[in-house]
Amino acid sequence: MQQTIFRYEDNWTNNSRGSHTRQRVKELRMSNMFMSMSAIARLIGVSRQRVFQILQEEGLPTKHLIKSVNKDQYSCLVCGKISPNIFCSNECQKQYRQIPIVCTRCGKLFFRDVHQLLANYRDHSDTIFCSRNCQSKWIGEYYGFKSYPNHSGPGVKRKHNWEDIWKKHLETGYGAVKLSRQLGIPETSVAYILVRYPKQQDL
């Protein structure tokens, strides 16, 4: 009889402790949604798995809320919009990195990314162009035949007569290979003349 009483008392004690633990878990979860299950388990003195089991049985959320850290607010350097970052968007960041440049030849205002500018124009002088067209025209104006008249023109004696070779090309329709054989001039020289002569006439 005594054994049965002791067992009954032990069961009553365990049940009361279990109900007390369950009540404490419910109170802590409902009073503080930011407290994790590990924190509740340490505070009550039970395992985290036991807290998870009680919360599931009671229909309470097992995941705790995360407190957002108060970050500093910045005014966007481009549009002035208030945001947690220096730039409010990737578009504003790209726009901020664009550097205004004036084309050396045509005077057109254009923009280049600062990283692109440093990578492509690191060893350049003060000449920067908006396009390859402006660059080629500027090179022709400053370093072409018109800039150095002593290097070209009727008074300059060349090794081969460009005009005669060009006329021969028009009359026969031969290319550099056949003309070089017919005139006895190296093929590379004839090919160079056929490419350069019409361009020189256009300048």
C-alpha positions in Angstrom: 0.0 0.0 0.0 2.8 2.4 0.9 4.6 1.7 -2.5 1.4 2.6 -4.3 1.0 5.8 -2.3 4.6 6.8 -3.0 4.2 6.1 -6.7 1.0 8.2 -6.7 2.7 11.0 -5.0 5.7 10.8 -7.4 3.3 10.9 -10.4 1.4 13.8 -8.9 4.7 15.7 -8.3 5.8 15.0 -11.9 2.5 16.1 -13.3 2.5 19.3 -11.3 6.0 20.1 -12.4 5.1 19.4 -16.0 2.1 21.7 -15.8 4.2 24.4 -14.2 6.8 24.1 -17.0 4.1 24.2 -19.6 2.5 27.2 -18.1 5.9 29.0 -17.8 6.7 28.3 -21.5 3.4 29.7 -22.6 3.8 32.8 -20.4 7.3 33.5 -21.7 6.3 33.0 -25.3 3.2 35.1 -25.2 4.9 37.9 -23.2 8.0 38.1 -25.3 7.9 37.0 -29.0 11.6 38.0 -29.4 12.8 35.4 -27.0 14.3 32.3 -28.7 13.5 28.7 -27.6 17.0 28.3 -26.4 16.6 31.3 -24.1 13.3 30.0 -22.8 14.9 26.6 -22.1 17.8 28.1 -20.2 15.5 30.3 -18.1 13.2 27.4 -17.1 15.8 24.7 -16.9 14.5 22.3 -19.5 15.8 21.2 -22.9 15.1 23.2 -26.1 13.4 20.2 -27.6 10.9 20.2 -24.7 10.2 23.8 -25.2 9.6 23.1 -28.9 7.3 20.3 -28.1 5.2 22.4 -25.7 4.9 25.3 -28.1 3.7 22.9 -30.9 1.2 21.3 -28.6 -0.2 24.6 -27.5 -0.3 26.0 -31.0 2.1 28.8 -30.3 4.8 30.0 -32.7 8.1 28.2 -32.4 10.1 30.8 -34.3 11.0 34.0 -32.5 10.9 37.5 -34.0 14.2 39.2 -34.8 14.8 42.7 -33.6 15.8 45.1 -36.3 18.9 47.0 -35.6 18.5 50.8 -35.9 20.8 51.8 -38.8 21.9 55.2 -39.7 19.9 57.0 -42.3 21.7 58.6 -45.3 20.6 61.1 -47.9 21.3 59.7 -51.4 24.2 61.5 -53.0 22.4 61.7 -56.3 18.7 62.1 -55.8 18.6 63.0 -52.0 16.3 60.2 -51.1 16.6 59.0 -47.5 17.8 55.3 -47.2 19.9 53.1 -45.0 22.7 53.2 -47.6 24.7 56.0 -49.2 23.0 55.4 -52.5 19.3 54.5 -52.6 19.6 52.3 -55.7 22.1 50.8 -58.1 21.0 53.3 -60.8 22.0 56.2 -58.5 25.3 54.5 -57.7 26.1 54.1 -61.4 25.1 57.7 -62.2 27.3 59.0 -59.4 30.3 57.2 -60.9 29.9 58.8 -64.3 32.4 61.5 -65.0 31.7 64.3 -67.5 34.3 64.6 -70.3 34.6 67.0 -73.3 35.8 65.4 -76.5 39.1 66.8 -77.7 38.0 67.2 -81.3 34.3 67.9 -81.5 33.8 69.4 -78.1 30.8 67.1 -77.3 30.1 66.4 -73.7 29.9 62.7 -72.8 30.2 60.5 -69.7 32.5 57.6 -68.8 32.5 55.4 -65.7 35.4 56.3 -63.4 36.7 52.7 -63.4 36.5 52.5 -67.2 38.3 55.9 -67.5 41.1 54.8 -65.2 41.5 51.4 -67.0 41.3 52.7 -70.6 43.0 56.2 -70.3 45.6 55.5 -67.7 48.6 56.3 -69.9 46.8 58.8 -72.2 47.6 62.5 -72.5 45.0 65.2 -72.4 43.3 63.9 -75.6 40.1 62.0 -74.9 37.6 61.3 -77.7 33.9 60.5 -77.6 34.2 58.0 -80.5 36.6 56.2 -82.7 35.5 58.4 -85.6 36.7 61.6 -83.7 39.9 59.9 -82.7 40.8 58.8 -86.3 39.9 62.3 -87.7 42.0 64.0 -85.0 45.0 61.7 -85.8 44.6 62.5 -89.5 44.5 66.2 -88.9 47.5 66.3 -86.6 49.6 63.5 -88.0 48.3 63.0 -91.5 49.7 64.1 -94.9 48.2 67.6 -94.6 50.1 68.2 -91.3 53.4 67.3 -92.9 53.4 68.6 -96.5 57.1 68.0 -96.8 56.5 64.3 -96.5 54.0 64.2 -99.4 53.0 66.1 -102.5 54.3 66.6 -106.0 57.7 67.8 -104.8 58.5 64.7 -102.8 60.3 61.9 -104.6 59.1 58.4 -103.7 60.7 55.2 -104.6 57.7 54.2 -106.6 55.3 56.3 -108.6 52.0 55.9 -106.8 49.9 57.6 -109.5 51.2 55.3 -112.3 50.6 52.2 -110.1 47.1 53.3 -109.4 46.4 54.0 -113.1 47.7 50.6 -114.0 45.4 49.1 -111.4 42.4 50.9 -112.9 43.3 50.0 -116.5 44.1 46.3 -116.0 42.0 45.5 -112.9 45.0 43.6 -111.5 45.5 43.2 -107.8 48.7 43.5 -105.9 50.1 40.1 -106.8 49.8 40.5 -110.6 50.9 44.2 -110.6 54.0 43.3 -108.5 55.0 40.7 -111.1 54.3 43.0 -114.0 56.0 46.1 -112.6 58.8 44.3 -110.7 57.8 45.9 -107.4 57.4 44.0 -104.1 53.9 42.8 -103.5 53.7 44.4 -100.0 54.6 47.8 -101.5 52.0 47.5 -104.2 49.3 46.5 -101.7 50.2 49.4 -99.4 50.0 51.9 -102.3 46.6 50.5 -103.5 45.3 51.0 -100.0 46.8 54.4 -99.2 46.6 56.2 -102.5 42.8 56.7 -102.6 42.7 57.7 -99.0 45.4 60.3 -99.6 43.3 61.7 -102.4 40.3 62.1 -100.1 42.2 64.2 -97.6 
